[in-house]
Amino acid sequence: MKFCLPYFLILILFLAAPCSAQSDNVSVGIDITLPFQTVKFQALSGNWNVNLYPLTPGTQKAGSTERIFGNINKEKVTEYIVPGEDVSLLLVAKGIVARVSSEKDVDKGFDSVILEGGDLISIEIPETEPMIMEGVIQIDNHDTTLSIINRLSLEQFVVSSASVFGNVSSEIEAVKAYVIVARTKLRYLKENNKHLNEIYEICNTPHCMPFKGCGANRQMVSLLADQTFDKVITYNGKIINPRFHHTCGGKISSAKSVYGVDNEPYHPSHNDLKDSEGSENCFHSPAFHWTAEFPKFDFMDFIAVAYAGGIQNFYVAFEPETVDENGRITQLLFRGKAPLFLPGYDFANRAHKHFGYNSLKSMRFNVTEMKRSFLFKGMGKGDGVGMCLYGCDGLAKKGMKAEDIIAFYYPGTRVEEIPAE
């Protein structure tokens, strides 16, 4: 049987901008917060092959992409879905089983499933926001949960990432600047793989680069990606690691002060002001000032879960140990039987995982201990290093061109056209 497409998916089909595929591909590990055993795919555009592969011992190699594109074994089973049809995958004791919308069950028990050949496909996972993807999608059996890898062209990823930036800015020069930054970041991550023990190259979390599929793709971004094709940011002839964040609150911190790195001179500390005058470039950001209140019990429970390891490591208080020149806490001290010194970015990352990404917006804050809670008052959102996305929008509004915006946030760099290998 066939199903009607939900209205929001029909709308996306009309608005989404396809991106011409390029030879240089990237494999992205899709992070799903909770373990999941079921996933539903619905074809939106194009005809999709659903290839199901039984387990063949010894085929997966750490750090390789050997399993992607069906290079597993020859005993695959292939089903097909056309626009409007779907396939549901379920992880059971014997492996992955499938049911297609024609009510056909494929219940042999499989180790991997690869969907390819179509243009757009929707993905629905319980308790997770639906996603729309293109390229090749691989689902693997990890005994108690499934995993998803999306393999697509580098430029498709760039368009998807920069389209989400449209939530911050619709200024053409700002979006163009971010397109170049996103491409540079992706090229850097491919050259400096952080996931050598995985079969994907990057993850879709802040650890690497956020990515939620292509459902938000915009035509303008696709055109700007074509205009800037192969343009990346370099320092002394090498592709840089361009850090960026949501809102700096008027002060950019250096990579050395926040992360302790010495090899990123293009990430210095400076004010987020055009010509050192006027209002801060990101003053219009909703996260320029923020407050957050955490019940004491919840916050200390977070500390216990994140850091405690028995009575030796039970912490009763915390305070800033090191604060940089811009007011960002770069090291925290937790007091207890055995004191703990913790980098500020590590504390922020763990707080985000525990409370959510919009909880503790930055490490630039003051905290007041109330009777039953901790009250945080802060500025900015993100680590405050590199390009401020709202500042990028502000500079474009002030008439600055894309390459000048890049030079402002990454001083000493150049924008060069370097083809991907």
N, C-alpha and C positions, 0 to 999 in steps of 0.2 A: 504494500500500500504506500501511497505517496502522501506527504504532508505539505501544508501551505507554509510558506516562509513567514516568520514573524515580521511585523511591520518595520521594526527598527533595522532588520537585516535587509529588507527591500530598499529602505532609504539609503543604507550604507552602500549598497550595490550601485546606486545612481551617483553617490557623492564620492566614493572611494576612487583614488587615482592609481591606476596600475603603473608599475615602474618597469621599464624595459630590462630584461634580465641581462646580466653581464657574466663573463666567464669566471670572475673571481667570486667564490662563494664563501659563506661563513656558516658554521653550525652552532646553534644557540640552544643551550640547556634551559628549558622553561621551568622556573621554580614555582612549585605549588606548595603553599604553606603547610597544608595537612596531607598525610598519606591518603591516596585515593585508589579505589579499585574499579571504578566505572568511568567511562568517558564516551561521549556521543559526538560523532562527526556528521555534519550535514553539508552536502555539496551545494554551493551557491552559484558557482560559475565553472563551466568546463566539466568534462567527464573524468572521474577519479578512479584509479586502480587501487584496490585495497589488497595488498600483498601480505599474506600471513605466513610466517616462517616458524617451523618447529625448532626445538633446541638442538644445536649441534655443538658438542663440547669442544672447547679450545678455539672458537672462532673469534672471540673478542680479544683485542690487544689493547693494553693500557695506552692511552694517549693517541690512539688511531681513530680513523673514521671508517674502518673496514666494514662495519655493519651497516653503514648508511648506503642508500641506493640499492639495497637488496643483495649485497655481496656477502651472503651468509651461507646458503646452500641451495641446491636445485629443487628441493622438495617443497617448494612454496605452493600455497593455495591462493588463487586470485579471484576476488569478487569485484564488482563494478557498481559505482553509484553515479547517477546523473543528477543535474540540478533538481532540488526538491526531495531527493532521496537521502537516506541516512544509514549509518552503521553504528551500532553500539558495541563497545568492547567491555568485557567484564573479566576481572582477575579472580579465578577460582583455584582450588587445590591443584588441578592438573595443568594450570597455565592460563593463557588468555583465550577466551572464547568470544565469538562474535555473533551478532544478529543483525542482518540487513533489513531494510524497510520492506522488502518483499516477503518478510516473515520466514526467511530461510535462516536456519541456525547452522553455524560452523563451529562445532563443539569438540574438535579433536584435542585442543589444548596447545597453544602456541607460545613461543618465547618472545617474538618480536612481530610488530605489524608496521608496514610502511605504506603510507598513502602518497600517491604521486600522479602526475599527468594532468590534473585540473588546474584551474586558475585561482579560485577562492573557495575556502571551506571554513565553516564555523565549528568551534570546539566548545562543548559544554561539559563542565566538571562540577559535581555537587559542591555547593558552598563556595563557588569561585565565579568571578565575573566572566561571562562568555567572551571568547576571543575569536577573531577572524584571521586566518593565516593564508599564506601563499607559499609556493615552493614545495619542498618535500617534508613530510612529518613522519617521525619515527616514534613508536611507542614500545617500550621495553618492559619486561617482567622482572621485578626485583623482589620476588617472593611475597612481600607484604604490601607492596605498593607498585603502581605503574610510574613510568617517567616519560617525559615528552621532549623530543629534540626537533627543532625546526631548522632545516637547511635551506638557505635562500641566498640570493646574490647580495654582495656587499652594498650595492646601491639601493636594493629593495629595503635593506635594514636602515640605511641612512634616511630614506624618505619616510619610513615609519617612525623613526626616532624624532626627526625634525618636525613631523606633522603634529606630534604630541606637544612640541614646543609652541605650537600655535595657541595653546591654552594660555601662554604667557604673552606672546606678541604676534601681531599680524603685520608688523612693519617689514617690508621686503628686505631691507638691508640687514635687519636683525636676524631674520630667518635665514638669509644667505650666509651670514656669519656663522650661525649655529650649524648649518648644513656642512660647512667646511670643518668646523670643530668636531662634529659627530663622525665625519668620514676619517678625520685624523685619529680620533680616539679608537675607532674600530680597527684601522690599519695598525695602530700601535699595539692593540691587544692581540691581534693576529700574529704580530712579530714577536710578542712577549707573552706567550701563552701561560695563563695562570691555572690552567686545568689540564696539566700534562697527564694526570692519572684518570682522566675522563675521556669519553668518546666525542665530546663537544669541545669547541674552542673557547667560547665565552658563555657566561650565564646572564640572565636577564634581570639581575638584581643590581643594586648600587655597587656591589663588589666589582662588577665589570661595567655593564651599561644597561639601564632600564629599557625594556622592550615588551610591548603588549600586543604584538601582531600588527596587522595592516588595516584594522577597522577604522582608524582615524585618518588614514592617508588623505592628503589634500592635493589638488591639481597644481596649485601654485608651488608647493614644495617640490613636486616632481619636476616642474619646469626649472626651478632654481638648482636642483641637483644636476640636471642636464647642463645648465649653464656653467656650473663650477666643476664639471666632471674631472676627476683625477686631481683636483686641487687639495693640497694638504698643507699643514703648518710645520715648518722645519726650524731647527736651531742648529747652526753650524753644519747644515746639510743633512741632518738626521730628523726623522719624524718624531715629534714630541709626544709626551703624555699629557694632553690638554685637560686639566681638571676644570670642572665647572660645578656650579651650585645654583640653587633657586634665587636666593636673596642674600646679599652681604651685609645689609644694614648700614652701608656707607663706608665700610672698612674692609679691605681685602687683606688677608693674612698670607704669609709666605708658606710654601710647602715645607720649608725647613722647620718653622716653628710648630706647625700642626702635625706633620708626619715625620719630622726628623731626617728628611732626605737632603743630601748635599748636591745632587746631580740635576736639579731642576732650577737653574738660575732664571728661567723665564717665568717663574712663579714667585715674584717678590711681594713684599708688603707695600701697599699704597692706598691712598684715599680713592674712593669711587666717585670722583668729581671730574667733570670735563673742564680742562684748563684751570683746575684747582680753585674753582669758584662756582657760585650758584648752589642749587640744591643737589643732594646726592642723586646719582643716576637712577637708583632703585627706590627713591623715596615714595613712589606710587605703589609699591608692592604691598599687598595685604599682610605680608609677614615682616614688614620693616620693624614694627613693634609687635610683641605678642606676650601673652600671659598663659600660664598653665598651672593648674592646681592638682596635686596628687595627694590622696589620703595617706597619712603616715603608714598605716598598716600595709596598704598596697605597695607603697614605694619601698619599704623595708623588706617586704616579701620579694620584690623584684631583686633587691640587692642580695638576698639570701639565695634565690634561685640562680642568679647570674654568677655569683662569686664565692659564696660560702661553701666550705667543704669540711664540715664537722666543727666542733667547738673551737678548734684552733683558729679557724677563719670566720668567726662570727663577728660581724661589724656593727657597731652601735652608732656611728656618726661618720660624716664625710665632709670634706671641705676642699676648696681649690688649693692646690699646691703650687702650680705655675700658671701664670696668666700672661699672654703675649701683649705686645704694645697696643693691640687693637681691642683688648678686653676679652679675647677668647681664652677659655680655660683649656690649656694644653696638657695639664696633668692634674689628677685628683688624688687626694689622700683619704683612704678609708681607715678609720680608727677602730681598733679592736685589740684582742690579745696579741695578734700579729698584724702590724700595720701593712696596708697594701697601697702601692703607688700604681696608678693606672693612667694610660694615655687618654686624653679627652675624647679622641675619635673612637676609641674602643668602647668607652662608656656610652657615647651617643649611639653607636651601632647596636649595642645590646638593649638600650632603652627602646630603640625603634622596633626591634624584634619582639620585645615584651609588650609595649604599650601601643605600637603602631607608629608609622612614619610621621604623622602629624602631631605627635605628643610633645616630645622635647625637640623643638624645631632647630636649635643650634646650641653650641657650647658657649655662646656669648650671652650670659645671663647672670643675674643675681638671684639668690634664693633666700626666702624668709621662712623661718620655722614658725608655724602657727600652732594653735592648741591641738588640732586634730589633722593638720595637713602641712605640706610643704608648698609654698607659693613661689613659682618661678616667673620672673619678668625678664624678657630677653629681646634681642634684636637679630633679625635675619633668619634664614632657613638654609641649612646645609653646612658644609665645612668652612665656607668662606674663602676657599683657595681657587685661584684662576678666574674664569669668566663668571660674572654674576649675570644670570639670565635676565632678571628684571632690569639690571643695569645695562645690558646689551640692548634691550628694548628702549630704555631711556636715552641712550646715546643715539640710536636710530631716529628717535623722535626729535633729537636736537640737530639732526641733519648729517650725522656721521655715516660714512660709507662702511661696507662690510669689512674690507681689509684694514681700515683704520680702527674699527672696533676691535678686531683681532689683535692689532699692534698695541692697543691700549691695555688689554687684559693679559697679553703674552709679550711683554717688551723684549726686544732683541730678536724676535722671530721673523720669518718670512713666509709668505704664501707662495708655494711653488706647485707646478703641475708635474706630478710624478706618477706614471702609470703603475697600477698594481701588478705585481708579478704573478 
